[in-house]
């Protein structure tokens, strides 16, 4: 209409007829209650505020030409005056509104300031929350007020402050409080509470309210509490200003509550630790950087006898280490502890009354915000523990002594049983009935079984006591495995095949080969016992400097439940296994203990009814002590280095089987054999090692045997070394012309090489009498040795103890002494010491049933040529040991 035209144009208008008004855009309507059809004349002017038309003033008439320009000017003047009055009224209203808002904000700030000032004075959490609740009740004149806190560990809402209603702990998820905690947003409900609660899906908790206001308490983006005020009397009780005020108060309260919670936690922790220290059975002492006492708990007073008042400020070492014998060491440890920032030791300290106490001391610095302050030292009274340890050590020593003595007492009669039974069997082979020979075999079998059981128990005892020595050396694994396989072939049942699966090349192994052989023989023996058909395989591999040896069989297998039990002493898979297959149940236990002694382990996997696999894991190189390890190399040169005083034989042959045969044959006769596969390497080692003799093949690739022999005899350093040619080429004359000591043609006859070496030694045993003195308190031993060595060049003389032996030696020194260690009057150790003092250098072979300790072995080292266990004195072994000793003696040209 025309008003819109006036506002948009901002110009006054004058129309004298309805037709003119219509043309300008007016709606032609009659005024209400008028009998006229239309208004005719119209004047209107815009109303301005701040230069902008905001409305219009108009005057209309039913008469045409009722207004003129003067009327329009007058209307404009009146309108301008009205605009000024309206603007003034608007400004007045705005000013009043701003004043009202300012007063309200001032009141809110006053309330917030009042609450904040009150909160600052409170550090106790319960008192603080109670103050918050009271302030909210007064500020909002609420009928119901509560402060709720969420326990995040249990997801339970606690209500430490309530007014006007009682709230029990509430699971998170129930009530309006949970809604605020989960959403993190404030909630204002002024009307229709039940309807809004239903819309939100929340059940009523507590007294029904008509107005509800709740705001979250938040810190670090997490909501941990709610403050709520409610009215039970009227709807619309709270507005946006109340919401803003309560939210502001909650924001200020959150920090205060969190600080109070932390303060409360610290207070409880402090109380807890003070209680722990006060009631600790261990003596707890706090020290400053000068080792002066700053804290002393009741246990410290009880342990050392000083009261807290007496101890505070005193130097700790002056208090508890005031004996001259302890003080200097204690001061040194204290200084070291403060410098190293830790200490842990067993020591002896003094009490106030001068008595001594054994203590375990542990100490660390106390750090606060990265800064080191005091030092805490904890003393445990270990006097009883020390006494118990000493008693245990004494018991262990008694056990070791008992086992050593029992081994001697048990082995001594077994030695006679085995020895004389073998003599009877040997001498009665053509006289006794076959049934009696079988009976003798049963006696030998049972005695050997009993001896094996005694040895197994002693092995376990030695490992437990830490007296099992590891004698590591470098060696080739295939030769050991082949030897073990060959030894175990006789254990296989008919129809069971024993196979070795070895890689073509394998690095040298550095460990105790005797213990490795013992483990492998145990495993193969075990596999053979439980395998009735199929095969047993021993396979070796290496990876990451570790050696893995698997012994697999197709035997009866082991149940999963029994797999770990089989490694326990005297245990087998089940009792029926023992009844059917026999055995003591010690083999696998000893094998695992030996494996762990060598730095590895023994494990098993099995499928019952299908077979088992035992896996031995060892480091390729056993780790020696740092002082020893540097002297050992895993190279081929370490393998070639002589390891004993036995006469050294250098075998030069491109066939490694020849080396193995010579090692087997000559090793038992007192020689050490080193093999090389090329002529140049043989010449080099001959110059370095200067062996007792050299065996040399002729047909070799590269430099053949004739060239090697020529160079050896042409070199002054090696010219005197005897060379025994071993070859398929039958040219003895040429060999002797070039300087060979003997010439043997392959294939070798048994004993041929040994005969050649005996020829080199320059003596004939058949014409030489060797005086052997047997020193043993058991008269059976001398008689048994005499019978065993019949038809040999040995002349036997007996002595019952060390004193009688010493007298016999002074009268007529023997060539060799066969000596027992445990005898009355003068034992074997005393006899050896007497011979040392008198400088009587006679070869000694120790013959004993005693299990020797490391200390005893050290005493014997350098004084005896060989140690033989009394295991029945098999004639072949005894003769071999005697021959070894004599040949070793003659090979060096002096007594050992």
C-alpha positions in Angstrom: 0.0 0.0 0.0 0.9 3.7 0.2 2.6 3.4 3.6 5.0 0.9 2.0 5.6 3.3 -0.9 6.4 6.1 1.6 8.8 3.9 3.7 10.6 2.6 0.6 10.9 6.0 -1.1 11.4 8.0 2.1 9.4 10.8 0.5 6.1 12.5 1.5 3.0 12.0 -0.8 -0.2 14.0 -1.5 -3.1 12.5 -3.5 -6.4 14.5 -4.0 -8.5 11.7 -5.4 -8.9 7.9 -4.9 -8.0 7.5 -8.6 -4.6 9.1 -8.0 -4.0 7.0 -4.9 -4.9 3.8 -6.9 -2.5 4.8 -9.6 0.3 5.2 -7.0 -0.4 1.7 -5.6 -3.0 2.3 -2.9 -5.5 -0.4 -1.9 -8.9 1.2 -2.4 -10.9 0.3 0.7 -13.5 2.2 2.7 -12.9 3.1 6.4 -14.7 0.9 8.9 -18.1 2.4 10.0 -18.2 4.9 7.1 -21.1 5.1 4.6 -18.6 6.3 2.0 -17.3 3.8 -0.5 -13.7 5.0 -0.6 -11.3 7.5 0.9 -10.6 10.3 -1.6 -7.8 12.6 -0.4 -4.5 11.3 1.2 -1.3 12.9 2.7 1.6 10.9 4.3 5.1 11.5 5.5 7.9 9.1 6.5 9.1 8.6 10.1 13.0 8.6 10.3 15.4 7.3 12.9 19.1 7.7 12.4 18.5 8.7 8.7 16.4 5.6 7.9 12.6 5.4 7.3 11.1 3.1 9.9 7.4 4.0 9.5 4.9 6.6 8.2 2.2 9.1 9.4 -0.9 9.7 7.2 -4.1 11.7 7.2 -7.0 10.8 4.8 -10.4 12.4 3.8 -13.6 11.2 2.0 -13.6 14.5 0.1 -11.6 15.1 -3.0 -9.0 17.9 -2.8 -9.3 18.1 1.0 -5.5 18.7 1.6 -2.8 21.0 0.1 0.9 21.5 0.4 0.7 23.4 3.6 -1.2 20.5 5.2 1.6 18.2 4.0 4.3 20.5 5.5 2.4 20.7 8.8 2.1 16.9 9.0 5.8 16.6 8.3 6.7 19.0 11.1 4.5 17.1 13.6 6.0 13.8 12.4 9.6 15.0 12.9 8.7 16.0 16.5 7.1 12.6 17.1 10.2 10.8 15.8 12.4 12.7 18.3 10.1 11.7 21.2 10.0 8.1 20.1 13.8 7.9 19.9 14.1 9.4 23.4 11.6 6.9 24.8 13.5 4.0 23.1 16.8 5.2 24.5 15.3 5.5 28.0 14.0 1.9 27.8 17.4 0.6 26.6 19.1 2.5 29.4 16.8 1.0 32.0 17.3 -2.5 30.5 21.1 -2.1 30.6 21.0 -0.9 34.2 18.9 -3.9 35.1 21.3 -6.3 33.4 24.3 -4.6 35.0 22.7 -4.9 38.4 22.0 -8.6 37.7 25.6 -9.2 36.5 26.9 -7.4 39.6 24.8 -9.6 41.8 26.0 -12.7 39.9 29.6 -11.6 40.3 29.1 -10.9 43.9 27.6 -14.3 44.4 30.5 -16.0 42.4 33.0 -13.9 44.4 31.4 -14.9 47.7 31.5 -18.5 46.8 35.1 -18.4 45.5 36.3 -16.6 48.6 34.6 -19.2 50.8 36.1 -22.0 48.7 39.6 -20.7 49.0 39.6 -21.1 52.7 38.8 -24.9 52.5 41.2 -27.7 51.6 39.3 -30.6 53.2 37.2 -32.2 50.4 34.1 -33.0 52.6 34.0 -29.5 54.1 34.5 -27.9 50.7 31.6 -29.8 49.1 29.4 -29.0 52.1 30.2 -25.3 51.6 29.4 -25.4 47.9 26.0 -27.0 48.6 25.1 -24.4 51.3 26.1 -21.5 49.1 23.9 -22.8 46.2 21.0 -23.3 48.6 21.2 -19.7 49.8 21.9 -18.2 46.4 19.0 -19.9 44.5 16.6 -20.3 47.4 16.1 -23.8 46.2 14.0 -26.5 47.8 16.4 -29.3 46.8 20.1 -29.0 46.2 22.8 -31.7 45.6 26.4 -32.1 44.6 27.1 -35.3 42.8 30.6 -36.8 42.0 31.3 -39.8 39.6 33.6 -42.6 40.7 35.2 -43.6 37.3 36.6 -46.8 38.7 33.1 -48.1 39.7 30.9 -45.9 37.5 28.8 -45.1 40.6 27.5 -41.6 41.3 28.0 -40.5 44.9 26.1 -37.6 46.5 28.5 -36.1 49.2 26.0 -33.2 49.7 22.2 -33.2 49.6 19.6 -30.8 50.9 15.8 -31.3 50.8 16.0 -34.9 49.7 18.1 -38.1 50.3 20.0 -39.7 47.4 21.6 -43.1 47.6 24.6 -44.0 45.4 23.3 -44.3 41.8 24.7 -46.4 38.9 25.8 -44.3 36.0 22.9 -44.4 33.5 20.0 -43.7 35.9 18.4 -40.3 36.6 18.8 -36.8 35.2 22.3 -36.6 36.8 23.5 -39.4 34.5 22.2 -37.5 31.5 24.3 -34.5 32.4 27.4 -36.6 33.2 27.1 -38.5 29.9 26.3 -35.5 27.7 28.5 -33.0 29.5 25.7 -30.4 28.9 23.5 -28.4 31.4 19.8 -29.3 31.7 17.0 -26.7 32.5 13.4 -28.0 32.8 10.9 -25.4 34.0 7.6 -26.9 33.0 5.9 -30.3 32.5 8.6 -32.2 34.3 7.0 -35.6 33.9 6.6 -35.1 30.1 10.2 -34.0 29.7 11.5 -36.8 31.8 9.5 -39.3 29.7 10.8 -37.7 26.5 14.4 -38.1 27.8 13.7 -41.7 28.8 14.7 -41.1 32.4 12.9 -42.5 35.5 12.3 -40.3 38.5 14.9 -40.4 41.3 13.9 -38.9 44.7 11.2 -36.3 45.3 9.4 -35.0 42.3 10.4 -31.4 41.4 8.4 -28.8 39.3 11.5 -26.9 38.2 15.0 -28.5 37.6 18.4 -26.9 36.9 21.6 -29.0 36.7 25.0 -28.1 35.3 28.1 -30.3 34.8 31.4 -30.0 36.8 34.2 -30.4 34.3 37.9 -30.4 34.1 40.2 -31.2 31.1 37.2 -31.9 28.9 35.9 -34.6 31.3 32.7 -34.4 33.3 33.2 -35.7 36.8 30.3 -34.1 38.8 27.0 -32.3 38.8 25.5 -29.4 40.8 21.7 -29.2 40.8 19.1 -26.9 42.3 15.4 -27.7 42.2 12.0 -26.2 43.1 9.2 -28.4 44.4 6.7 -25.5 44.6 6.5 -23.7 41.3 7.2 -24.1 37.6 9.3 -21.6 35.8 11.4 -21.1 38.9 14.7 -20.8 37.0 15.8 -18.9 33.9 18.7 -18.5 31.6 20.4 -16.1 34.0 20.2 -18.8 36.7 21.7 -21.3 34.3 24.5 -18.9 33.4 25.3 -18.2 37.1 25.2 -21.9 38.2 27.4 -22.8 35.2 30.0 -20.1 36.1 30.0 -21.3 39.7 30.5 -24.9 38.6 33.4 -23.9 36.4 35.1 -22.3 39.3 34.2 -25.1 41.6 35.7 -27.8 39.3 39.3 -26.7 39.9 38.8 -26.4 43.6 37.2 -29.8 44.0 39.9 -31.5 41.9 42.6 -29.9 43.9 40.8 -30.9 47.1 40.5 -34.5 45.7 44.3 -34.5 45.0 45.0 -33.1 48.4 42.8 -35.8 49.9 44.6 -38.5 47.9 48.0 -37.1 49.0 46.9 -37.0 52.6 45.7 -40.6 52.5 48.9 -41.7 50.7 51.0 -39.9 53.3 49.0 -41.6 56.1 49.4 -44.9 54.3 53.1 -44.6 53.9 53.6 -43.3 57.4 51.7 -46.3 58.7 53.7 -48.7 56.5 57.0 -47.2 57.7 55.9 -47.2 61.3 54.7 -50.8 61.2 57.3 -52.2 58.8 59.2 -55.2 60.1 62.2 -53.9 58.3 64.4 -51.1 59.7 63.9 -48.0 57.5 66.3 -45.2 57.8 66.3 -41.8 56.0 69.6 -40.2 55.3 70.7 -36.8 54.0 73.5 -36.3 51.5 76.0 -36.4 54.3 74.7 -39.8 55.5 73.2 -38.2 58.6 70.0 -39.8 59.9 66.8 -37.8 59.2 64.3 -40.6 59.7 64.3 -43.7 62.0 61.3 -46.0 62.3 60.4 -48.3 65.3 61.9 -51.4 63.5 65.2 -49.6 63.3 65.0 -48.8 67.0 64.3 -52.5 67.7 67.1 -53.8 65.4 69.9 -51.4 66.5 68.7 -50.4 70.0 68.8 -46.6 69.4 65.7 -44.5 70.0 64.6 -42.1 67.3 65.8 -39.1 69.4 69.3 -40.7 69.8 69.6 -41.5 66.1 68.4 -38.3 64.4 71.3 -36.2 63.2 73.9 -38.9 63.7 76.1 -40.3 61.0 74.7 -43.7 60.1 78.0 -45.5 60.1 79.0 -44.0 63.5 75.7 -45.5 64.8 75.6 -49.0 63.3 79.2 -49.7 62.3 81.1 -48.4 65.3 83.4 -51.4 65.6 87.0 -50.8 64.3 86.7 -53.9 62.1 83.6 -52.6 60.3 83.7 -48.8 60.3 86.1 -48.1 57.4 84.3 -50.6 55.1 80.9 -49.2 56.1 82.0 -45.6 55.3 83.3 -46.8 51.9 80.0 -48.5 51.1 78.0 -45.4 52.2 80.1 -43.1 50.0 79.8 -45.5 47.1 76.0 -45.8 47.6 75.5 -42.1 47.7 77.6 -41.7 44.6 76.1 -44.6 42.6 72.6 -43.8 43.9 72.0 -47.3 45.0 73.3 -50.0 47.3 72.5 -53.7 48.0 74.8 -55.8 50.1 75.0 -58.3 52.9 77.0 -57.0 55.8 77.6 -57.2 59.5 76.6 -54.2 61.7 76.7 -53.3 65.4 73.9 -52.6 67.9 73.9 -50.1 70.6 75.0 -52.7 73.2 78.0 -53.7 71.0 76.6 -57.0 69.7 76.8 -57.9 66.0 73.9 -58.4 63.6 73.9 -59.7 60.0 71.9 -57.4 57.8 70.8 -57.1 54.2 71.0 -53.5 53.2 69.1 -52.0 50.2 69.0 -48.3 49.4 67.9 -45.8 46.7 67.6 -42.0 46.6 64.2 -40.4 47.0 63.4 -38.2 44.0 60.8 -35.4 44.1 59.9 -33.7 40.8 63.2 -35.0 39.4 65.3 -33.6 42.2 67.2 -36.0 44.5 66.6 -35.3 48.2 67.1 -37.9 51.0 68.3 -41.4 50.7 66.3 -44.3 52.0 68.1 -47.3 53.4 66.3 -50.5 54.4 67.9 -53.0 56.8 66.7 -56.6 57.0 67.9 -58.8 59.9 69.2 -61.9 58.2 71.0 -63.4 61.2 68.6 -66.4 61.1 68.9 -66.6 57.4 72.7 -66.5 57.6 72.6 -69.2 60.2 70.3 -71.2 58.1 72.5 -70.7 55.0 75.6 -71.8 57.0 73.6 -74.8 58.3 72.6 -75.6 54.7 76.1 -75.3 53.4 77.3 -77.6 56.2 74.6 -80.0 55.4 75.5 -79.8 51.7 79.1 -80.5 52.6 78.1 -83.3 54.8 75.9 -84.7 52.0 78.8 -84.4 49.5 81.2 -86.1 51.9 78.6 -88.8 52.6 78.1 -89.4 48.9 81.8 -89.4 48.2 82.4 -91.9 51.1 79.4 -94.0 50.1 80.6 -94.1 46.5 83.9 -95.4 47.8 82.2 -97.9 50.2 79.8 -99.1 47.5 82.2 -99.2 44.6 84.9 -101.1 46.6 82.8 -104.3 47.0 81.4 -103.9 43.6 84.9 -103.7 42.3 85.8 -107.0 43.8 82.5 -108.6 42.5 83.1 -107.4 39.0 86.8 -108.0 38.9 86.8 -111.5 40.4 83.7 -112.5 38.4 85.5 -111.5 35.2 88.6 -113.5 36.2 86.5 -116.5 37.0 84.6 -116.2 33.7 87.9 -115.8 31.7 89.8 -118.6 33.4 86.8 -120.9 33.5 85.6 -120.4 30.0 86.7 -123.8 28.9 86.1 -125.6 32.2 82.7 -124.4 33.6 79.4 -125.6 32.2 77.6 -123.2 29.9 74.9 -122.6 32.5 77.5 -121.4 35.0 79.0 -119.0 32.4 75.5 -117.6 31.9 75.1 -117.2 35.7 78.4 -115.3 35.8 77.1 -113.0 32.9 74.0 -112.3 35.0 76.2 -111.4 38.0 78.2 -109.0 35.8 75.1 -107.5 34.3 73.5 -106.9 37.7 76.7 -105.4 39.1 77.1 -103.2 36.1 73.5 -102.0 36.5 74.1 -101.2 40.2 77.3 -99.4 39.4 75.5 -97.4 36.7 72.8 -96.4 39.2 75.4 -95.3 41.8 77.2 -93.3 39.1 73.9 -91.6 38.0 73.0 -90.6 41.5 76.5 -89.2 42.0 76.2 -87.3 38.7 73.0 -85.6 39.9 74.6 -84.8 43.2 77.7 -83.2 41.6 75.5 -81.1 39.3 73.4 -79.9 42.2 76.5 -79.1 44.2 78.1 -77.2 41.3 81.0 -79.6 41.3 80.5 -80.9 37.8 83.4 -79.4 35.8 83.1 -78.5 32.1 86.1 -79.4 30.0 85.5 -77.6 26.7 87.5 -78.3 23.6 87.1 -77.8 19.9 86.2 -80.8 17.9 84.3 -82.0 14.8 80.7 -82.9 15.5 80.3 -85.6 12.8 83.0 -87.8 14.3 81.4 -87.7 17.7 77.9 -88.5 16.3 79.3 -91.3 14.2 81.1 -92.7 17.3 77.9 -92.5 19.3 75.9 -94.2 16.5 78.4 -97.0 16.3 78.4 -97.5 20.1 74.6 -97.6 20.2 74.1 -100.1 17.3 74.2 -103.0 19.7 71.2 -101.5 21.6 68.9 -101.7 18.6 66.1 -104.3 18.5 65.8 -106.5 15.5 64.0 -104.6 12.7 64.9 -101.1 14.1 67.3 -99.0 11.9 69.6 -96.4 13.4 70.5 -93.5 11.0 72.5 -90.4 11.2 71.5 -87.3 9.2 74.4 -84.8 9.1 75.1 -81.9 6.7 78.0 -82.2 4.4 79.9 -79.5 6.2 79.6 -78.5 9.8 81.4 -75.8 11.8 83.7 -76.8 14.7 81.9 -77.2 18.0 83.5 -76.0 21.3 82.0 -77.7 24.3 82.6 -80.7 26.6 82.6 -83.6 24.2 82.4 -86.2 26.9 79.3 -84.7 28.4 77.8 -84.3 24.8 78.5 -88.0 24.2 76.9 -89.0 27.5 73.7 -87.0 26.6 73.5 -88.5 23.1 74.1 -92.1 24.3 71.4 -91.6 27.0 69.0 -90.3 24.3 69.8 -93.2 21.8 69.6 -95.7 24.6 66.2 -94.3 25.6 64.9 -94.4 22.1 66.1 -97.9 21.5 64.4 -99.1 24.7 61.0 -97.8 23.6 61.2 -98.5 19.8 60.1 -101.9 18.6 60.1 -101.3 14.9 60.8 -98.6 12.4 63.9 -96.4 12.8 65.7 -94.0 15.1 67.3 -90.9 13.6 69.9 -88.6 15.0 70.2 -85.3 13.0 72.2 -82.2 13.6 71.8 -78.6 12.4 73.1 -75.2 13.3 71.5 -71.8 13.3 72.4 -68.4 14.9 75.5 -69.8 16.7 73.4 -72.6 18.2 73.7 -76.3 17.7 70.5 -78.4 17.5 70.6 -82.2 17.7 67.3 -84.1 17.2 66.9 -87.8 18.3 63.7 -89.0 16.7 62.1 -92.5 17.0 59.0 -94.3 15.9 58.4 -95.8 19.3 55.5 -95.9 21.7 55.5 -92.1 22.2 54.7 -90.1 25.4 51.4 -88.6 26.5 51.3 -84.8 26.7 50.7 -84.9 30.4 53.8 -86.9 31.0 56.2 -84.9 28.8 57.5 -82.6 31.5 57.5 -85.3 34.2 60.0 -87.5 32.3 62.7 -85.0 33.1 62.3 -85.4 36.8 64.5 -87.7 38.9 63.2 -91.3 39.2 60.3 -90.5 36.9 59.1 -92.2 33.7 55.9 -91.6 31.6 53.9 -93.8 34.1 54.4 -96.7 36.5 53.6 -99.3 33.8 56.5 -98.0 31.8 58.9 -98.9 34.6 57.3 -102.3 35.0 57.5 -103.2 31.3 60.8 -101.5 30.3 62.7 -101.1 33.5 65.1 -98.3 34.2 65.7 -95.8 37.0 64.2 -92.7 35.4 67.5 -90.9 35.9 68.9 -90.8 32.3 66.7 -87.9 30.9 67.1 -85.9 34.2 70.9 -86.1 34.0 70.8 -85.4 30.3 68.8 -82.2 30.8 71.0 -81.1 33.7 74.1 -81.7 31.6 72.6 -79.7 28.7 71.9 -76.8 30.9 75.3 -77.0 32.5 76.7 -76.6 28.9 74.5 -73.5 28.4 71.7 -75.2 26.5 68.6 -77.3 27.1 66.9 -80.5 26.4 63.2 -80.6 25.3 60.9 -83.2 24.0 57.8 -83.4 21.8 55.8 -86.6 21.2 52.6 -88.1 19.8 51.5 -91.1 21.8 51.6 -94.2 19.7 53.7 -92.6 16.9 57.0 -91.7 18.4 59.0 -89.0 20.1 61.7 -86.4 19.2 64.2 -85.1 21.8 65.9 -81.9 20.8 69.3 -81.0 22.4 70.1 -77.3 22.1 73.7 -76.1 22.8 75.7 -73.0 21.9 78.3 -73.8 19.2 80.8 -72.3 21.5 80.6 -72.9 25.3 81.3 -69.6 27.1 84.4 -69.9 29.2 85.5 -67.5 31.9 87.0 -64.3 30.3 90.5 -65.3 31.3 90.2 -68.7 29.6 88.3 -67.9 26.5 90.9 -65.7 25.0 93.3 -68.6 24.8 91.0 -70.8 22.8 90.2 -70.5 19.1 87.5 -72.2 17.2 89.7 -72.4 14.1 91.3 -75.4 12.6 94.5 -74.6 14.4 92.7 -74.9 17.8 91.7 -78.4 16.8 95.3 -79.2 15.7 96.9 -78.0 19.0 98.1 -80.8 21.3 96.0 -80.9 24.4 97.9 -83.5 26.6 101.4 -84.8 27.2 100.7 -88.0 25.3 103.1 -88.8 22.4 101.8 -86.9 19.4 101.3 -88.6 16.0 100.8 -86.4 12.9 98.8 -88.2 10.2 99.2 -86.8 6.7 96.7 -88.5 4.4 94.0 -87.1 2.0 91.6 -89.7 3.3 90.0 -88.4 6.6 88.9 -92.0 7.4 92.5 -92.9 7.9 92.8 -90.1 10.6 89.7 -91.5 12.4 91.0 -95.1 12.3 94.4 -94.0 13.7 92.7 -91.9 16.5 90.6 -94.9 17.5 93.4 -97.5 17.4 96.2 -95.4 18.9 94.2 -93.2 21.2 93.5 -96.3 23.4 97.2 -97.1 23.5 98.4 -93.7 24.8 98.9 -91.6 21.7 97.4 -88.4 20.5 96.6 -88.2 16.8 96.3 -85.1 14.7 95.3 -85.4 11.0 95.8 -83.1 8.0 94.8 -83.8 4.4 97.5 -82.0 2.4 101.2 -82.3 2.2 102.0 -78.6 2.6 99.8 -78.4 5.8 101.5 -81.5 7.1 105.0 -80.0 6.6 103.9 -76.8 8.3 102.5 -78.6 11.4 105.5 -80.9 11.6 107.7 -77.9 12.0 105.4 -76.2 14.5 104.5 -79.3 16.6 107.6 -81.5 16.3 105.5 -84.7 16.7 106.8 -87.9 18.2 106.2 -89.6 14.8 104.5 -89.0 11.4 102.3 -91.3 9.4 102.4 -90.4 5.7 100.4 -91.5 2.6 102.2 -91.4 -0.8 99.3 -91.0 -3.2 97.9 -87.5 -2.4 96.8 -84.7 -4.8 99.2 -81.7 -5.1 102.4 -82.5 -3.3 102.6 -86.3 -3.0 104.1 -88.3 -0.1 107.6 -88.7 -1.8 108.0 -84.9 -2.0 106.7 -84.5 1.6 109.1 -87.1 2.9 112.0 -85.5 1.0 111.3 -82.1 2.5 110.9 -83.5 6.0 114.2 -85.2 5.8 115.9 -82.3 4.1 114.9 -79.8 6.9 117.1 -80.0 10.0 114.1 -79.1 12.2 112.1 -82.2 11.1 114.9 -84.6 10.0 114.9 -86.6 13.2 111.1 -87.2 13.3 110.4 -90.8 12.5 108.1 -91.2 9.4 105.9 -94.3 8.9 104.7 -94.6 5.3 101.2 -95.9 5.0 100.2 -96.4 1.3 98.9 -98.7 -1.4 102.1 -98.2 -3.3 104.5 -101.1 -2.5 107.9 -99.4 -2.9 109.5 -100.2 0.4 113.1 -99.8 -0.8 112.5 -96.3 -2.1 110.8 -95.4 1.2 113.7 -96.6 3.3 116.2 -94.9 1.1 114.4 -91.6 1.6 114.6 -92.0 5.4 111.3 -93.7 6.3 111.3 -95.4 9.7 108.8 -98.1 8.6 106.7 -98.9 5.6 103.1 -100.3 5.9 100.9 -101.3 3.0 97.2 -100.6 3.0 94.9 -102.2 4.0 96.5 -102.1 7.5 96.6 -105.2 9.6 95.4 -104.8 13.2 98.2 -103.6 15.4 100.6 -102.8 12.5 100.9 -99.1 13.3 101.2 -99.8 17.0 104.0 -102.3 16.4 105.8 -99.7 14.2 105.5 -97.1 17.0 106.8 -99.7 19.6 109.7 -100.3 17.3 110.4 -96.6 17.2 110.3 -96.5 21.0 113.1 -98.9 20.9 111.9 -101.6 23.4 110.3 -105.0 23.3 107.8 -105.5 26.0 108.2 -109.2 26.0 111.7 -108.9 27.4 111.2 -106.0 29.7 110.1 -106.4 33.3 108.1 -103.5 34.7 107.9 -103.2 38.5 104.3 -102.3 39.5 103.6 -101.3 43.2 99.9 -101.7 44.1 99.0 -99.5 47.1 95.5 -100.4 48.5 94.1 -101.3 51.9 91.9 -103.9 50.2 94.0 -107.1 49.8 91.7 -108.2 47.0 93.0 -105.4 44.8 96.6 -106.6 44.7 95.5 -110.2 44.1 93.1 -109.1 41.4 95.7 -107.0 39.6 98.1 -109.9 39.8 95.7 -112.2 38.2 94.7 -109.7 35.6 98.3 -109.0 34.6 99.3 -112.7 34.3 101.4 -113.4 31.2 102.4 -109.7 31.0 105.8 -108.1 31.8 104.6 -106.6 35.0 106.0 -107.7 38.4 103.4 -106.9 41.1 104.2 -105.8 44.7 101.6 -104.9 47.2 101.4 -102.4 50.1 98.4 -102.0 52.5 98.7 -98.2 53.1 100.8 -95.2 52.2 103.3 -95.6 55.1 104.2 -99.2 54.0 104.3 -98.1 50.3 106.8 -95.3 51.2 109.1 -97.7 52.9 108.9 -100.1 49.9 109.6 -97.2 47.5 112.7 -96.2 49.4 114.0 -99.8 49.4 113.3 -100.5 45.7 111.7 -97.7 43.6 109.0 -99.1 41.2 108.5 -98.2 37.6 104.8 -97.4 38.2 102.6 -97.0 41.3 98.9 -98.1 41.2 97.5 -96.0 44.2 94.2 -96.0 46.1 93.4 -92.7 47.8 91.3 -93.7 50.9 93.5 -95.8 53.2 94.2 -95.9 57.0 97.5 -94.6 58.5 98.6 -92.7 55.5 96.2 -92.1 52.6 97.0 -91.6 49.0 97.1 -87.8 49.1 99.7 -87.9 51.9 101.8 -90.4 50.0 101.8 -88.2 46.9 102.9 -85.2 49.1 105.7 -87.3 50.6 106.9 -88.3 47.2 107.0 -84.7 46.1 109.0 -83.7 49.2 111.5 -86.4 48.6 111.6 -85.6 44.9 110.8 -89.2 43.9 109.4 -88.8 40.4 107.6 -92.0 39.8 104.5 -92.4 37.5 101.4 -92.7 39.6 98.0 -94.2 38.4 95.3 -93.4 40.9 92.9 -96.3 41.4 89.9 -95.2 43.5 86.2 -95.6 44.1 86.0 -92.1 45.5 84.3 -89.3 43.7 86.9 -86.6 43.5 86.2 -82.9 44.2 87.6 -80.1 42.2 90.0 -79.3 45.0 91.2 -82.9 45.2 91.7 -83.0 41.4 93.8 -79.8 41.8 96.0 -81.6 44.4 96.5 -84.6 42.0 97.1 -82.5 38.9 100.8 -82.7 37.9 101.4 -85.6 40.3 99.6 -88.5 38.7 99.6 -89.8 35.2 96.1 -91.2 35.2 93.0 -91.7 37.4 91.1 -95.0 37.1 87.7 -95.7 38.7 87.3 -99.0 40.4 84.7 -100.4 38.1 85.8 -104.0 38.2 89.2 -103.5 36.7 88.7 -104.9 33.3 92.1 -106.3 32.2 92.1 -104.7 28.8 91.5 -101.2 30.2 94.0 -101.6 33.0 96.7 -102.9 30.7 96.0 -100.0 28.3 96.4 -97.5 31.0 99.6 -99.1 32.2 101.0 -99.2 28.7 99.9 -95.6 28.1 101.8 -94.5 31.2 104.9 -96.4 30.4 105.0 -95.3 26.8 104.3 -91.7 27.8 107.2 -92.0 30.2 109.6 -93.5 27.7 108.4 -91.2 24.9 109.5 -88.2 27.0 112.7 -89.9 28.3 111.9 -89.1 31.9 109.6 -89.9 34.8 106.2 -88.2 34.9 
